[in-house]
Amino acid sequence: MKLGIERLLNDPALRAPLAGRRIALLAHPASVTRELTHSLDALAALPDIRLTAAFGPQHGLRGDKQDNMVESPDFVDPRHGIPIFSLYGQVRRPTDAMMSSFDTILVDLQDLGCRIYTFITTLRYVLEAAATHGKAVWVLDRPNPAGRPVEGLSLRDGWQSFVGAGPMPMRHGMTMGELGQWFIDTLGLQVDYRVIEMEGWQPEAAPGFGWPPERSWVNPSPNAANLSMARAYAGTVMLEGTTLSEGRGTTRPLELFGAPGIDTRRLLADMRSLAPEWLRGCVLRECWFEPTFHKHVGQLCAGVQIHVEDPLHYDHAAFKPWRLQALAFKALRRQSPDYPLWRDFAYEYETDRLAIDLINGSELLREWVDDPAATPADLEALAQADEAAWMKTREPYLLY
C-alpha cells in the first residue's frame, strides 16, 4: 500500500497544482515514508516544491516534548532554513503571521483514531484559519491504526476543547483526510480542500486491522509506542483524568493501569461479574510496575495490562477498550467507594472542569461510575445510541 505522502512524492501530476505556490507542511515524528525519511526532508528534496514554512503540533515537529502541557517553541529549521511554527506553544491556532507564510499547507499527521488525540483538533484549527485567510489545505492521508470500529459516548454541546474537537465518539473510526471533510461540512467552512488518498489501505484486513503490518511503527507522540497502545488508547486515555497511573514512566504506557494498594485480583473478578461481555477480544493480566516519573513515581503499583497482540486472543470486532476501562473504574468504586479516583488538577490548560469530563465530552461517564445504582446496561444504552448515530453520520465521508 502507499501513503498519501508517498503518492505525492512519486507522482508529478499530483503535485502539478502546487507549482508556483508557497508550501507549508504540518507534520510530526511519525510523518515518514516507508524508507523512514521524514516528510519535510522528502518534500524539500523535490525541485518543484517550494517549502516556505512548517508547523508542529503537540509534542513538536520532530517529537521533542514528552508530556502533556509541555510547550514547543518556534524555531528556524537548521537543515532547510525555514521557520518552524509551533501549534502547541504560545498559541494553539495558527496566527495571521503564520498563515501569511504559505499558500497551501500539506497536513501529514499520523492519528490514533481517538477523539482526544489532539492532532485532529489541530487539523480543525488549521481548516478554520484556512477558511479565514483563503488558503488551501491538502491532507496526505495515513491509516487509522485502530481501524473502523466506533465506540464511546459522543461529545456533548458545550464540551468542545483542545481534547474534544467535535461531536464524535471517543473512537471515531476515520482517517485524517475523512475527518477533514467532516469538519468542513459540520462547521460550514469554505476551504480549498483536497485529500491525497492512500492506495491499497485495507482497514478490515487481518492481522493489522487498520495498521499495515509491513510498516515500521514510529511514535506519533512519545507515549504512543506501538500498535497495542493504539488499540487500547480509546479506553486507557481516560486514565489521564484519574489518579490511577496510565503507565507513564514505564515501558508500556497507556497499555496498563494501576496504583499502590489496589486489589487487582478482586478488581478483575468484579469486572467479570459486572459485564463479562465488555472484556472480550483481549487478555487482561495482573502485573506490578514502578513508574520512574509521573503519577506514583517510585511507588510499587498493583496493575492490569491489556494484551491485544496475540492473534489467538485478540478479536478486533469484539474488543471494546472504552467499555473495558469504564468497567475498571466501576469495579474500583465497588471495591473502594471512597477512592479518590478523579484527577482534580489542570488538564490541557482547563482548570474549571474535571479532566475526566473533558476527556469524555460530558459528565455522563463519571456520573455513571459514581452512581451505585447505575448498571452496565445503562451505559450500554447511552453508548449504543451515540455509536449508531455516528456510524450513520460518518458514512458519506468514508473514502476507503
Order of alpha helices (4+ residues) and beta strands (2+ residues): alpha-alpha-beta-alpha-beta-beta-beta-alpha-beta-alpha-beta-alpha-beta-alpha-beta-alpha-beta-beta-alpha-alpha-alpha-alpha
